[in-house]
Amino acid sequence: MFFLNLCWNHIITPERAKAQLSELLKCVSVDKIFAFGGDTKYPELVISHLEMAKENCALVLAEKVLNGFFSYDEAVAFARRIFRTNLIEFYKLKLPKR
């Protein structure tokens, strides 16, 4: 079983991170992608890194919606999956009920 973690991609090379995600959408199951990981010792950097990851993913997904690859609702569901659901399932997190 494998998973693709885009943890450092957004910081090291944002343009390449967008290109990689665009390609991954075509050939990897959505449940195998982690869009973000914040492994830094400074909380402020985690927040900045998350903003970069969200912006990169939003740009890629918006392009896919405009090109007809995804509907708007599918793109939102995909984003939720790669930023939240996959990690909850992988780490078997127990979240409080809302």
Secondary structure in CASP SS format (residue, H / E / C, confidence):
PFRMAT SS
TARGET T0000
AUTHOR 0000-0000-0000
METHOD secondary structure of the structure
MODEL  1
M C 1.00
F C 1.00
F C 1.00
L E 1.00
N E 1.00
L C 1.00
C C 1.00
W C 1.00
N H 1.00
H H 1.00
I H 1.00
I H 1.00
T C 1.00
P H 1.00
E H 1.00
R H 1.00
A H 1.00
K H 1.00
A H 1.00
Q H 1.00
L H 1.00
S H 1.00
E H 1.00
L H 1.00
L H 1.00
K H 1.00
C H 1.00
V C 1.00
S C 1.00
V H 1.00
D H 1.00
K H 1.00
I E 1.00
F E 1.00
A C 1.00
F C 1.00
G C 1.00
G C 1.00
D C 1.00
T C 1.00
K C 1.00
Y C 1.00
P H 1.00
E H 1.00
L H 1.00
V H 1.00
I H 1.00
S H 1.00
H H 1.00
L H 1.00
E H 1.00
M H 1.00
A H 1.00
K H 1.00
E H 1.00
N H 1.00
C H 1.00
A H 1.00
L H 1.00
V H 1.00
L H 1.00
A H 1.00
E H 1.00
K H 1.00
V H 1.00
L H 1.00
N C 1.00
G C 1.00
F C 1.00
F C 1.00
S C 1.00
Y H 1.00
D H 1.00
E H 1.00
A H 1.00
V H 1.00
A H 1.00
F H 1.00
A H 1.00
R H 1.00
R H 1.00
I H 1.00
F H 1.00
R H 1.00
T H 1.00
N H 1.00
L H 1.00
I H 1.00
E H 1.00
F H 1.00
Y C 1.00
K C 1.00
L C 1.00
K C 1.00
L C 1.00
P C 1.00
K C 1.00
R C 1.00
END
